[in-house]
Amino acid sequence: MGVTDEPTKSSEKLVAQTLERSYDAMKKINEYDQTEVDELVQGIAWAICEDNRARELSELAVKETGFGNVPDKINKKKRKTRGTLQEILGEPSVGVINRDEDLGLTEYANPVGVVGAVVPSTNPSATATNLTMMSIKGRNGIVLSPSPSAQKVVDRLVEYIHAELRKLGAPTDLVQMIPGAVSKDKTHALMEQCDLLQVTGSANNVEYGQRSGTPNYCVGEGNAVSIIDSSADLEQAAENIMLSKTFDNATSCSSDNSVVIVDDIYEEALAQLEDAGGYLCETGERNRIEQALFPDGHGSLNGDLIARPVSELASAANIELDDNKETSFLMIKARGVGPQHPLSGEKLSLVLTVYRAEDIESAIKMTTNILDYEGAGHSCCLHTTIDEHIDRVGQSVPVCRVMINQPTCYGNGGNFNNGMPFTLSMGGGTWGGNQLDENLQYTHFINRTTVAEKIEPNEPDDDELFGSYFEKYGR
């Protein structure tokens, strides 16, 4: 940790005072029963789901950050918030949450403390609400730290959450935002002082969070890859990839950044992607896109082009789109994988990198190479009708979630037509340098106390433990 990264005394004091208010608020709801806690969660969800608020927050987010588009942001807020609420309402998070009489074990839920949540500018209000619902479900306080560009958005969201908490007679300090102007200094102080940290956002914030010494659910970067094999419904696969690529102008870490197509259906699949709204760039256009997105050759993304409309992206790369054809994303043919080929990484823009593989095994190797460069542990998708291919990808590709025949952006974080838990924060496991290998849920914001009572002894003998081994190998 560099000296310049360390929080100043004034920031440390300000954050400490904020956390103290959170602890006081937590004491006031410590005796809430499950119904009362669930009502808090319902109120927080309604703060963002009410039509006028959802639109206002979405419009404000696009205006302040420049990322995404209003209709998709409204959709995201309502879908993710309603899905999360459906999953956690009535689920146990207070008192006894599990009892096994045969083993004499009883589990009790207790708060983890004050949660520090660093939320990204790409999804400021949706992510902040999702984390707040999960934290309050465990009777925790939460302090939100948005990016500077999203400060007004999260500030307005907190106002609406406080209005709902007042209806319920609950302390508003349960949900706070870092006071004053957001800064790296204050964010780092929060990371170091909170009881549990969750970072969804930039690689720098994730890295600092993991070095902070605070227990954390910092999640790694995405770079979702879709594979299309010879058996796939190519029209549906192209439609799914288009939906995933274009949702909210590709703000999501689950948005398809690359597609790997097996050789014998490559041309047909490419044609279907064009029919779905893709524009296949020529060599010169491809080079200009790379230069526009990565001005220094292979470093940071050009922030001015992240999650922008395809017309702006095309203009920046001096590409003339056909006015007679609706274009929703750009496609470029891949040249390789790695630092010298930055378009193989996460782009957070309406650009899809297209790879050609000899067969399914080559496609799996290629996908793994892409993820090893950027996005290990996060996700991939397979468009297929062959069960054996599903098994091969599930066993071979180093990711924590694999979507089958669906838009990755919709499915990864939970959807009403799959069984993935609703969330906006997804762990990448050890592949992604994370301790979390699943979708973040409210259960991650609970400490469990296990009470063990005596039961009748059940000690095995050697025949039970070693019988099959002795039969095969002897003693």
Secondary structure, 3 states (H helix, E strand, C coil): CCHHHCCCHHHHHHHHHHHHHHHHHHHHHCCCCHHHHHHHHHHHHHHHHCHHHHHHHHHHHHHHHCCCCHHHHHHHHHHHHHHHHHHHCCCCCCEEEEEECCCCEEEEEEECCEEEEECCCCCHHHHHHHHHHHHHHCCCEEEEECCHHHHHHHHHHHHHHHHHHHHCCCCHHHEEECCCCCCHHHHHHHHHHCCEEEECCCHHHHHHHHHCCCCECCCCCCCEEEEECCCCCHHHHHHHHHHHHHHHHHCCCCCEEEEEEEHHHHHHHHHHHHHCCEEECCHHHHHHHHHHHCCCCCCCCCHHHCCCCHHHHHHHCCCCCCCCCCCCEEEEECCCCECCEHHHCCCCCCEEEEEEECCHHHHHHHHHHHHHHCCCECCEEEECCCHHHHHHHHHHCCECCEEECCCHHHHCCCCCCCCCCCCCCECCCHHHCCCCCCECCHHHHEEEEEEECCCCCCCCCHHHHHHHHHHHHCC
